[in-house]
Amino acid sequence: MAGPLRFRVSNESWSDQRVRDQLLAPLEESFGARLETPWFDPPAGYEACRLEMDNGDFALFCWNSHAYWMGNTTTPEVLWRTNKQDFTEVPYPVARWAQRELLARFELVDPLLASYDHVVWFFLPVFLSKDGRDTTRRFFADHAGGFPDATPQEGVAFFERLLSTGALDEYRYTMASKLGTSEGLDVGRMAATMGEFIVAKLLADADLAFEPEIDLDSGHALDFLVEGEQLVEVTRPRPPTKRDRADTPVAAVRETADAKTRDQLAAHPSAVLFVDCSSFRDDEWAAVAGEQPQVAHEPTVVFRARPDGHVEGYRVGQLPFEMDAAIEWLD
């Protein structure tokens, strides 16, 4: 499975003729392809082109002493052994040119989603990836980014507000890649991923410094390190109507939290667990809020976010950091 869009970097010498012979020719033979002028001026000192395939695939290529290839099509053999770099690793003018080309293309393929500037910029590496270009956009367009009983506009607007703060810019590839580049649409898995974005918003709203995706000596990776010392793990129960077992909201919360307790949290018992119930409908969350079921792990935060930004929840055990600015605590 192909991953998010990255540049392939060639240190060899390139010319117009070599581009035609070693890039265009194999793509034309496989898919039907044509060489076109870029929509935007290439970086100063570079030559550049677009390669457009008859099946809708595309690629960007620019070169001087180094060459940079990015596309969601089959990589020509001449570039197979080249290193991959993301937007932060290549020269800034190259990254800026490529992103301008990609954003302009995105406006053509999905003008409604394109109006959310920060969401599109952040998820661009997966929104136009080889395998994830349809599924990732459908997740927002058809499933409101994982919020039930919400319009796509309401769901996307929630994440637009988060991403407009820049709190996750440094971790763009790490977080965007979590949404996935699979050809298959797995709404439950994608919604669980967005639970990590919601918790990132809560931590930012609480003015807490955090770093995502922490690899540990235990062999586990936990979702966040907060204030440089406190581990945080996020889990998101599937709604009861989507589960084979635990067919009540309260049972879903308990089972999901207990599964984490038997796995990552058994090796890291001091970590804080966030149980994100944002996939629950109003009636399902009301059952959880009314009973406030205890779970096996402490400390735990059980919460639900709504697209308008309102978040409410309850605590099991004592939190090691303050969250009052981000969550309305239930009595």
For each residue, the residues with C-beta under 8 A, 3 or more apart:
1: 131 181 182 183
2: 72 129 130 131 181
3: 6 129 177 181
4: 125 126 129 132 173 176 177 181
5: 70 71 72 102 124 125 126 128 129
6: 3 70 84 85 86 125
7: 68 69 70 84 85 86 87 89 90 94 98
8: 68 69 70 75 79 82 83 84
9: 66 67 68 69 82 83 84 85 90
10: 14 63 66 67 68 69 78 79 82
11: 65 66 67
12: 67
13: 18
14: 10 18 19 63 67
15: 18 19
16: 19 20 47
17: 20 21
18: 13 14 15 21 22 23
19: 14 15 16 22 23 24 35 49 61 63
20: 16 17 23 24 25 35
21: 17 18 24 25
22: 18 19 25 26 76 78
23: 18 19 20 26 27 51 59 61 69 76 78 79
24: 19 20 21 27 28 33 34 35 51
25: 20 21 22 28 29
26: 22 23 29 30 76 77
27: 23 24 30 31 33 51 53 59 73 74 76
28: 24 25 31 32 33 34
29: 25 26
30: 26 27 33 74
31: 27 28 53 54 55 57 73 74
32: 28 53 54 55
33: 24 27 28 30 51 52 53 54
34: 24 28 51 52
35: 19 20 24 49 50 51
36: 49 50 51 52
37: 49 50
38: 41 42 48 49 50 60 97 101
39: 50 100 101 104
40: 97 100 101 104
41: 38 97
42: 38 46 47 48 62 97
43: 46 48 62 91 93 94 96 97
44: 93
45: 64
46: 42 43 62 63 64 93 94 97
47: 16 42 62 63 64
48: 38 42 43 60 61 62 63 97
49: 19 35 36 37 38 60 61 62
50: 35 36 37 38 39 58 59 60 61 101
51: 23 24 27 33 34 35 36 58 59 60 61 71 73
52: 33 34 36 58
53: 27 31 32 33 56 57 58 73
54: 31 32 33
55: 31 32
56: 53
57: 31 53 71 72 73 74 130
58: 50 51 52 53 71 72 73 105
59: 23 27 50 51 69 70 71 72 73
60: 38 48 49 50 51 68 69 70 71 98 101 102
61: 19 23 48 49 50 51 67 68 69 70
62: 42 43 46 47 48 49 67 68 94 97 98
63: 10 14 19 46 47 48 66 67 68
64: 45 46 47 67
65: 11
66: 9 10 11 63
67: 9 10 11 12 14 61 62 63 64
68: 7 8 9 10 60 61 62 63 90 94 98
69: 7 8 9 10 23 59 60 61 75 79 82
70: 5 6 7 8 59 60 61 98
71: 5 51 57 58 59 60 75
72: 2 5 57 58 59 128 129 130 133
73: 27 31 51 53 57 58 59 130
74: 27 30 31 57
75: 8 69 71 79 80
76: 22 23 26 27 79 80
77: 26 80
78: 10 22 23
79: 8 10 23 69 75 76 82
80: 75 76 77
81:
82: 8 9 10 69 79
83: 8 9
84: 6 7 8 9
85: 6 7 9 89 90
86: 6 7 89 90 125 172 173
87: 7 90 95 98 99 125 172 173
88: 95 172 173
89: 7 85 86
90: 7 9 68 85 86 87 94 95
91: 43 94 95
92: 95 96
93: 43 44 46 96 97
94: 7 43 46 62 68 90 91 97 98
95: 87 88 90 91 92 98 99
96: 43 92 93 99 100
97: 38 40 41 42 43 46 48 62 93 94 100 101
98: 7 60 62 68 70 87 94 95 101 102
99: 87 95 96 102 103 121 124
100: 39 40 96 97 103 104
101: 38 39 40 50 60 97 98 104 105
102: 5 60 98 99 105 106 124 128
103: 99 100 106 107 114 120 121 124
104: 39 40 100 101 107 108
105: 58 101 102 108 109 128
106: 102 103 109 110 113 114 120 124 127 128
107: 103 104 110 111 114
108: 104 105 111
109: 105 106
110: 106 107 113 114 127 137 141
111: 107 108 114 115
112: 115 141 152
113: 106 110 116 119 120 127 137 140 141 156
114: 103 106 107 110 111 120
115: 111 112
116: 113 119 120 156 157 159 160
117: 120 121 160
118: 121 122 160 163 164
119: 113 116 122 123 140 156 159 160 163
120: 103 106 113 114 116 117 123 124 127
121: 99 103 117 118 124 163
122: 118 119 163 168 169 172 175 176
123: 119 120 126 127 136 176 179
124: 5 99 102 103 106 120 121 127 128 176
125: 4 5 6 86 87 128 129 172 173 176 177
126: 4 5 123 129 132 133 136 176 177 179 180 181
127: 106 110 113 120 123 124 132 133 136 137
128: 5 72 102 105 106 124 125 133
129: 2 3 4 5 72 125 126 132 133 136 181
130: 2 57 72 73 133 181
131: 1 2 135 181 182 183
132: 4 126 127 129 135 136 179 180 181 182 183
133: 72 126 127 128 129 130 136 137
134: 137 138 183 185
135: 131 132 138 139 180 182 183 184 185 190
136: 123 126 127 129 132 133 139 140 179 180 181 190
137: 110 113 127 133 134 140 141
138: 134 135 141 142 143 185
139: 135 136 142 143 145 146 179 185 187 190
140: 113 119 136 137 143 144 145 152 155 156
141: 110 112 113 137 138 152
142: 138 139 152
143: 138 139 140 146 155 187 190 191
144: 140 147 148 150 151 152 154 155 156 307
145: 139 140 152 155 156 158 159 191 194
146: 139 143 155 187 190 191 194 195 278 279
147: 144 150 154 155 158 278 279 306 307
148: 144 239 279 280 281
149: 281 282
150: 144 147 154 155 306 307
151: 144 154 155
152: 112 140 141 142 144 145 155 156
153: 156 157
154: 144 147 150 151 157 158 307 308
155: 140 143 144 145 146 147 150 151 152 158 159 307
156: 113 116 119 140 144 145 152 153 159 160
157: 116 153 154 160 161 307
158: 145 147 154 155 161 162 305 307 308 309
159: 116 119 145 155 156 162 163 194 197
160: 116 117 118 119 156 157 163 164
161: 157 158 164 165 201 309
162: 158 159 165 167 168 197 200 201 204
163: 118 119 121 122 159 160 166 168
164: 118 160 161
165: 161 162 204
166: 163 169
167: 162 200 201 204
168: 122 162 163 171 172 175 197 200 212
169: 122 166 172
170:
171: 168 174 175 211 212 213
172: 86 87 88 122 125 168 169 175 176
173: 4 86 87 88 125 176 177
174: 171 177 178 212 213
175: 122 168 171 172 178 196 197 200 212 213
176: 4 122 123 124 125 126 172 173 179
177: 3 4 125 126 173 174 180 181
178: 174 175 193 196
179: 123 126 132 136 139 176 190 193 194
180: 126 132 135 136 177 186 189 190 193
181: 1 2 3 4 126 129 130 131 132 136 177
182: 1 131 132 135 185 186
183: 1 131 132 134 135
184: 135
185: 134 135 138 139 182 190
186: 180 182 189 190
187: 139 143 146 190 191
188: 191 192 238 242
189: 180 186 192 193
190: 135 136 139 143 146 179 180 185 186 187 193 194
191: 143 145 146 187 188 194 195 236 278 279
192: 188 189 195 196 235 236
193: 178 179 180 189 190 196 197
194: 145 146 159 179 190 191 197 198 278
195: 146 191 192 198 199 234 235 236 274 276 278
196: 175 178 192 193 199 200 212 223 224 234
197: 159 162 168 175 193 194 200 201
198: 194 195 201 202 276 278 305 311
199: 195 196 202 203 223 224 232 234 274 276
200: 162 167 168 175 196 197 203 204 210 212 224
201: 161 162 167 197 198 204 205 305 326
202: 198 199 205 206 274 303 305 311 323 326 327
203: 199 200 206 208 210 224 226 232 326
204: 162 165 167 200 201 207 208 210
205: 201 202 325 326
206: 202 203 321 322 323 324 325 326
207: 204 325
208: 203 204 226 227 321
209: 226 227 228
210: 200 203 204 224 225 226 227 232
211: 171 214 224 225
212: 168 171 174 175 196 200 223 224
213: 171 174 175 221 223
214: 211 221 222 223 224 225 231
215: 221
216: 219 220 221 222 231 267 268
217:
218: 267 268
219: 216
220: 216 263 264 267 268
221: 213 214 215 216
222: 214 216 225 231 232 233 264 268 271
223: 196 199 212 213 214 232 233 234
224: 196 199 200 203 210 211 212 214 231 232 234
225: 210 211 214 222 228 229 230 231 232
226: 203 208 209 210 229 230 231 232 272 321
227: 208 209 210 230 321
228: 209 225
229: 225 226
230: 225 226 227 270 271 272 320 321
231: 214 216 222 224 225 226 268 270 271 272
232: 199 203 210 222 223 224 225 226 271 272 273 274
233: 222 223 260 264 265 268 271 272 273 274
234: 195 196 199 223 224 273 274 276
235: 192 195 256 257 259 260 273 274 275 276
236: 191 192 195 256 275 276 277 278 279
237: 243 246 252 253 255 256 275 276 277 279 280
238: 188 242 243 252 256 279
239: 148 242 243 249 252 279 280 281 284
240: 243 246 247 248 249 251 252 284
241:
242: 188 238 239
243: 237 238 239 240 246 247 252
244:
245: 251 255
246: 237 240 243 251 252 254 255 256
247: 240 243 251 252
248: 240 251 252 287
249: 239 240 252 253 277 280 284 285 287 288
250: 253 254 287 288 291 293
251: 240 245 246 247 248 254 255
252: 237 238 239 240 243 246 247 248 249 255 256
253: 237 249 250 256 257 275 277 288 293 295 302
254: 246 250 251 257 258 293 295
255: 237 245 246 251 252 258 259
256: 235 236 237 238 246 252 253 259 260 275
257: 235 253 254 260 261 273 275 295 296 297 300 302
258: 254 255 261 262 295 296
259: 235 255 256 262 263
260: 233 235 256 257 263 264 265 273 297
261: 257 258 265 266 273 295 296 297
262: 258 259 265 266
263: 220 259 260 266
264: 220 222 233 260 267 268 271
265: 233 260 261 262 268 269 271 273 297
266: 261 262 263 269
267: 216 218 220 264
268: 216 218 220 222 231 233 264 265 271
269: 265 266 297
270: 230 231
271: 222 230 231 232 233 264 265 268
272: 226 230 231 232 233 299 300 301 319 320 321
273: 232 233 234 235 257 260 261 265 295 297 299 300 301
274: 195 199 202 232 233 234 235 300 301 303
275: 235 236 237 253 256 257 295 300 301 302 303
276: 195 198 199 234 235 236 237 279 303 304 305
277: 236 237 249 253 280 284 285 288 302 303 304
278: 146 147 191 194 195 198 236 303 304 305 306
279: 146 147 148 191 236 237 238 239 276
280: 148 237 239 249 277 284 285 288 304
281: 148 149 239 284 285
282: 149 285 286
283: 286 287
284: 239 240 249 277 280 281 287 288
285: 249 277 280 281 282 288 289 304
286: 282 283 289 290
287: 248 249 250 283 284 290 291
288: 249 250 253 277 280 284 285 291 292 293 302 304
289: 285 286 292 304 312 314 330
290: 286 287
291: 250 287 288
292: 288 289 302 314 330
293: 250 253 254 288 302
294: 316
295: 253 254 257 258 261 273 275 300 302 316
296: 257 258 261
297: 257 260 261 265 269 273 300 316
298: 316 317 318
299: 272 273 315 316 317 318 319 320
300: 257 272 273 274 275 295 297 315 316 317
301: 272 273 274 275 313 314 315 316 319 323 327
302: 253 257 275 277 288 292 293 295 313 314 315 316
303: 202 274 275 276 277 278 311 312 313 314 327
304: 276 277 278 280 285 288 289 311 312 313
305: 158 198 201 202 276 278 309 310 311
306: 147 150 278 309 310 311
307: 144 147 150 154 155 157 158
308: 154 158
309: 158 161 305 306
310: 305 306 328
311: 198 202 303 304 305 306 326 327 328
312: 289 303 304 327 328 329 330
313: 301 302 303 304 327 328 329 330
314: 289 292 301 302 303 329 330
315: 299 300 301 302 318 319 329
316: 294 295 297 298 299 300 301 302
317: 298 299 300
318: 298 299 315
319: 272 299 301 315 322 323
320: 230 272 299
321: 206 208 226 227 230 272
322: 206 319 325
323: 202 206 301 319 326 327
324: 206 327 329
325: 205 206 207 322
326: 201 202 203 205 206 311 323
327: 202 301 303 311 312 313 323 324
328: 310 311 312 313
329: 312 313 314 315 324
330: 289 292 312 313 314
331:
